[in-house]
Amino acid sequence: MSNKEAVQSYVNQLIEEISALQHKNGRWEFCFQGTLMTDAYMIILLRALNIKGEEELIKGLVNEILTQQQSDGTWKIYHDEQETNISATIEAYFALLYSGYVTANEPNMQNAKRRIVQMGGLSKAEILTRTMLSLTTNIPWPSIAKIFPIEIMSLPKWAPVNIYDFVGYSRVHWVPIMICSNLNFSFTHHTTPDLSSLYSTRETESAERLLKEFSPLVKGIKQQAHQLLKAASPSKVKKDSFKIAEEFIIERIEPNGTLFSYFSSTFFMIFALLALGYKKNDPIISNAINGMKSYLYQGKNNFFHMQNSPSEVWDTALLSSALQNAGVSPTHSTVTNAAKYLLSRQQTKYGDWAVKNPDTMPGGWGFSDCNTRIPDVDDTTAALRAIQQFVHTDPAYELAWNKGTNWLLSMQNNDGGWAAFEKNTANYLVPFYPFRYEDRVLFDPSTADLTGRTLYFLGEYTDLTNTHSSIKKGVEWLIQNQEKDGSWYGRWGICFIYGTWAALTGMAATELPANHPAIEKAMDWLYSIQNKDGGWGESCVSDYKKRYIPLHASTPSQTAWALEALISFEERPNEQIIDGIHYLLNSKDKDDWTIHYPTGAGIPGSFYVHYHSYRYIWPLQTLATFLRKFGKFI
């Protein structure tokens, strides 16, 4: 079989497999597999609230956590993680104990406890883990969770420090946490596992020092709130601030009961409501738990996973676009049904994105099927690409297109780039916040992946020319933010391969010439990191070290990204591109750790995502692009 026939055969196979997996309503449902945090938190929540009738769910999650335990008793969040992940280990250890199906004296649990102690105990965990422990055990609240007093909720949006300095996905976690930490709230009972032996009094002393260091910030927020509101007493400001925080949460609950559609923020919301006096059987809490339970994904071989936010819209848009790129007709039922589904998911509400973009009509798309108020730039460009073929034949799609494109253009940051969820949130006070990776966790700055893919959409799918101001500013932002080695950092994928792919395909779509210095440098970098097997692979370590770290193995999605970037600028297929194509063909039946390696990013060093859809989307997208451009040469 020739190269061309082999590629076409695999493309046909992927088209057939993808089409067969589509649901009747037009969407696809693949697992959004994050870390075991959500699995552990579901067990902890159900046991803490003594929710009955969930034993099969708990046992399934317990089994999944146990299958991921390493021989030394610890847990990893990705295959090549060298240092033991203490947060994941603590979460798994606590959840297993709380489940009641595993005891502390079992050898695997003894090993886990010993390693937690060796690594420094509970204080060495990440902030969300420590916050969870403070809510559900007798462990004192971490100082970092008390840095922001609840009075920040009363400060107006124009204040130097206010809750809208943070991006929405951070806000909906921190508001519930602030409610609980300011009330010093915890929810324990006689069945709560005792973790006191893993906690040192030195941690309390360290916490007090940190609070003292940041006491001017805490005091300043309280004073400013009191002065601005001209309240009769600080106690009234505090009481009003709790009420504002409560209203903030209630206003952002999705129809399925979750907060902002995220499992993790909903977990903290439930405890915040309990702290405010809600009963555990309150309908809001019951609906929230049901919404969280609906995120359960059950797969082959008894696979159980609580997704943090299902990816139906994202997967459907990307799969439909890839199918159309591979030659599937817009009139085919697979494509038309996907388009109808996507049309139904365009958002009509003014969400938090409108705080800094108030003069634009809604028109974006979100990530999850249940998401009705959190559109993002990535999902919007993906959905628009998927419905583009219907714009000139159906007024409903034309209206959706115009609203979506207008919303997308309006979301461009002042610096020329695009962020994911909100515009102009790169707060100048970033260096003063004592958080790890605060630029990527608390804020939503312009990134190469969002900017590159937006330029790709504008250049390939709209009538805008490369002289349009939005395109010019976007290209300028990419050129100015290129790394010294020629790569770009991608925020929502792993990582420099991801960002470089998005940047190069975006600039190709806007007709930047192949001999431009930025292009040549990026192409040279991609070629230089190709693996001997023809593929590409990058470690999750790159994400938190903020420099390229090779995986020393290849993955299908990262290989497809690198290849599509190279194909965009090469005039003929060279040996390295052919080697990359062969890797994709040779890996189609593999099922080892490289196929399941997480190539989606969430929280640096803490939360990464294995998209089960990616082994279909990106090879199909790239192989189809290869055939269309280079088919005559092979």
Order of alpha helices (4+ residues) and beta strands (2+ residues): alpha-beta-alpha-alpha-alpha-alpha-alpha-alpha-alpha-alpha-alpha-alpha-alpha-beta-beta-alpha-alpha-alpha-alpha-alpha-alpha-alpha-alpha-alpha-alpha-alpha-alpha-alpha-beta-beta-alpha
